[in-house]
Amino acid sequence: MKADTHPKSYRPMIFRDSASGQSFLTKSCASTPLTATWEDGKEYPLYLMGISGFTHPFYTGQQKFVDTAGRVDKFQQRQARTAEMQAAKAATSKKKKA
């Protein structure tokens, strides 16, 4: 490994998922004022994450699939109604001019 490739602040750090409370220890150079004690009894900087692999729907298998076909049909229906309304409006404006 090349020397001096990582910043000086590259150190072990605890990352905690704030949604589930689960944590893991890895190296990082992220800055944080928080600290926590890890399972080995040592104190490390703590970084709180909003979402991680512990709670992300893709990794938990609770992913929601969007009904894209239904959405396309609804869009096409709205577009057809808009076209009909514009045609009706154009027809009434022609009658007023005549």
Sequence and secondary structure as in RCSB ss.txt:
>XXXX:A:sequence
MKADTHPKSYRPMIFRDSASGQSFLTKSCASTPLTATWEDGKEYPLYLMGISGFTHPFYTGQQKFVDTAGRVDKF
QQRQARTAEMQAAKAATSKKKKA
>XXXX:A:secstr
  TT S TT EEEEEEETTT  EEEEEE    S EEE TTS EEEEEEES  TTT HHHHT      HHHHHHHH
HHHHHHHHHHHHHHHHHHHHHH 
